[in-house]
């Protein structure tokens, strides 16, 4: 029961985070900023946007972020 409650809580957190990213993407569409990386302002590749339309980082910046997170932990 405690495990299930913890799992449900984590799942809701992930869903909330994803919905926030989708909302940000929708806002970017209205301001004509959709498809631009938040870090370097370069265009995000079409293939990446097709795979993850809610993304806010180009692949290079995302890899840099993941590397930094790995180094930090």
Residue, then its C-alpha position, 0 to 999 in steps of 0.5 A: x500500500x505504501x509502495x503503491x502510494x509512493x509510485x502514484x505520487x511519483x507518477x503524478x509528479x511526472x505527469x504534472x511536469x509533462x503538462x507544464x512542458x506542454x503548456x510552455x510549448x503551446x505558449x511558444x507557438x503563440x509567440x513564434x518561439x516554438x522550435x527554438x532551443x531555450x539555451x542556445x536559441x538555435x533551431x531544434x531539429x524537426x526529427x527531435x520535435x517529431x519525437x518530443x514536441x514538448x522539448x525545449x532544448x536542442x540535442x546538443x544542449x540536452x546532451x550537455x545538460x545530461x552530462x552535467x547532471x551525470x557529473x554532478x551526481 
